[in-house]
Amino acid sequence: MARLDVTEIFHGISYPGHLHTQDSLHHALKFPFQDTDVLIVSYPKSVGTTWMQEIVTLISSRGDPHLSQSSPNWTRAPWLEQYYCADLLKSSTSTPRVLTTHLPHDLLGPALQESKGQIIYVSRNPKDVLVSFYHFHKMANFLPDPGSFPEFLHQFLEGTLHFGSWFDHIKGWTSQAAALNLLHVTYEEMSKDLRGTINRVSSFLQRPLLEHELNNCVKHCSFSCMKDNKMINYSLIPDEILDHSKGCFMRKGEIGDWKNMFTGEQNRYFDTVFKSKMQDCILKFVWEKPEN
């Protein structure tokens, strides 16, 4: 299913028709979650999404990299709202089921009310999300042309990009942490302390690891290792869908890379909107790479 120029509008949010249909989006909202499910949630290009898929895969296999090196991540942890998910789950016998979603909480929350499934919400500071999403738009032929960076910045802050508002997404999910079985993990803490993050996730999933198992998870979850893994780096996707000549799916992974794109004026504009939209949110963000 190509549909590269198709956009699906669902509950006021735009989604790429290459991956989403009205049926698949409706199916996600009525999805029968099981108490053993693991759901990875993020706004697109939070970067830690792919990383968390890998971490959960390796924790489940107790550090054995065979599955993560032989099966694409979109089959190991499929996106719930994408068209292929239902058929993939029907043919899968893996337990627990690991699912991924970019849907906001106000859409998916009702389906999760009756479930005790484990939810891992992955976030990243929004300036780096914005820059990563901008570069991804340049190579993803199923997303609209991003236009100039100032235009893209404005759309991001207005919440009119595909997948909706970053502000609504992160506030919607994290505000429900107490009501859900939810662990919030940031990309920055994954970068700073990968071992500690894996320990934290394995404890949340109630799958404690032995020392050598943890060491294997850390080894195979390094950014450089994942960037070279074809099951993770999306190099298997045909050029007509992802134009690999225009960049890499796993680009830099650096904290504070936004500084290479933002002008002083753009940064002030972002900070003003951020302060207004996040004034009722207590979350703290790491905007720069910590000094050693």
C-alpha positions, -999 to +999 in steps of 0.1 A: +000+000+000+018+031-012-007+060-009+023+084-005+002+115-013-028+105+009-035+122+042-061+108+066-078+133+089-089+116+122-104+134+151-089+167+137-053+153+134-035+145+101-019+111+096+001+098+066-022+076+044+008+055+035+006+039+069-028+048+082-064+042+071-097+053+087-102+016+095-069+011+111-073+043+132-108+033+143-095-002+151-068+013+174-094+031+194-113-001+201-083-023+205-088-051+231-057-045+253-045-074+274-031-071+309+002-086+297+006-060+268+036-036+268+028-003+250+055+021+240+041+056+235+058+087+220+054+117+198+071+111+164+109+115+163+114+115+200+142+092+189+139+072+220+110+053+205+132+030+183+156+028+212+129+017+236+117-009+212+152-023+212+155-022+249+122-040+255+131-066+229+165-073+245+151-074+280+124-099+269+152-121+253+174-116+283+201-099+263+201-123+234+203-101+202+191-128+178+155-114+175+166-078+173+191-087+145+168-109+125+133-093+127+125-057+118+114-036+148+080-028+132+071-065+133+085-069+169+067-038+182+042-028+156+024+006+155-011+000+168-027+025+145-010+014+113-028-007+087-007-038+090-009-042+128-041-063+131-030-090+106+005-091+122-009-096+157-032-124+144-002-143+131+020-136+161+023-159+191+048-138+210+040-130+247+039-104+260+028-085+230+049-053+225+030-025+207+040+011+198+018+041+192+020+078+184-017+084+192-026+110+219-040+099+252-074+115+246-080+091+217-064+059+231-070+064+268-106+049+268-094+016+254-067+014+281-091+020+310-099-016+315-063-028+311-035-033+335-010-033+306+024-017+311+029+017+293+063+032+286+061+069+276+092+081+259+098+119+256+126+142+244+131+179+247+109+195+220+135+216+203+155+184+194+122+167+185+114+195+161+148+194+144+147+156+140+111+157+127+121+184+102+150+163+088+127+133+087+102+151+066+129+158+040+135+121+035+100+106+041+081+107+009+048+099+027+050+132+047+043+167+033+072+188+021+084+206+052+090+239+036+115+262+052+127+256+087+109+288+100+077+276+084+081+241+100+089+257+134+056+277+132+036+246+123+052+226+151+043+253+177+008+256+163+002+218+164-007+216+127+019+190+116+010+154+110+004+136+143-009+168+159+004+189+188+035+178+207+023+199+237-011+181+238+006+147+234+031+149+262+007+167+286-021+143+278-001+112+286+021+123+315-009+138+333-024+103+334+006+086+348-010+080+382-042+065+367-022+043+343+005+017+348+029+041+332+067+046+332+080+079+318+115+077+303+133+105+286+157+103+257+182+124+276+184+099+305+187+071+280+217+089+265+232+098+298+227+065+317+218+036+294+226+009+319+205+026+346+176+031+321+176-005+311+176-015+348+147+008+354+127-006+325+134-042+334+123-035+369+091-019+356+084-049+333+091-072+363+119-089+343+151-084+364+183-092+345+214-110+356+246-090+353+258-106+320+223-102+306+223-065+314+258-061+299+245-077+266+215-053+266+238-023+271+261-035+243+235-041+217+215-010+226+243+015+220+235+041+195+263+031+172+252-006+173+216+003+165+226+026+137+244-003+120+215-028+125+193-030+094+164-043+115+163-010+133+178+018+111+150+016+084+176+010+056+153-018+045+126+007+035+126+013-003+140+046-016+106+056-031+092+056+005+123+069+024+148+088+003+180+076+019+200+100-003+186+128+018+196+115+052+196+087+077+167+077+099+191+075+128+208+108+122+229+121+151+211+113+184+227+143+200+213+163+229+211+200+220+214+195+182+187+221+179+214+248+185+227+240+150+194+250+135+178+277+156+185+314+153+184+335+184+151+350+173+136+315+166+147+303+200+130+333+217+099+326+197+099+289+207+105+298+244+076+322+245+052+297+230+066+269+252+062+289+284+026+297+275+016+262+266+034+244+294+027+268+322+006+241+340+031+213+334+057+204+360+079+184+337+116+194+334+136+192+302+173+188+294+180+212+266+218+209+263+243+181+264+256+178+300+293+186+304+315+157+313 
